[in-house]
Amino acid sequence: MIGSLNGKIELLDRPFVIVDISGVGYRVLIADSIYTKLTIGEKIKLFTFTYVREDALELFGFLTIEDLKIFENLITVSGIGPKTALNIFSFGGRKEIIEAIIKGDVDFFTSVPRLGTKNAQKIIIELKNLSALNH
């Protein structure tokens, strides 16, 4: 699995960034909140999650290892796929996500497109006592 990428931004094409590493361009899905901070030619390090399916191989990128860990916890919740979990980061940063889980803020999660009340409640219930959230 690819754990991180360190290179130069070659292309920004929402919701993707292409990171050039020694002439190889890696296409990485990123949250809108990250996308808006980037510029072509800038050096970047992304911590990545490699998602493998029968019909897809996708990389999901984060600026910090802590954000990646929250993402990995979100996708352990039944009904929450990697694209939905990444989309949550477009509506709030790590602190807002953790706060919403701890406070049981269903409204925060239901503001994310394609994330209904039932799955929002599952995220809160399943992740509320997770030690990774308490750091």
Buried (B, 14 or more C-beta within 10 A) or exposed (E): EBEEBEBBBBEBEEBBBBBBEEEEBBBBBBBEBBBEEBEEEEEBEBBBBEBEEEEEEBBBBBBEEBBBBBBBBBBEBEEBBBBBBBBBBBBBBBEBBBBBBBEEBBEBBBBBEEBEEEBBBBBBEBBEEBEEBEE
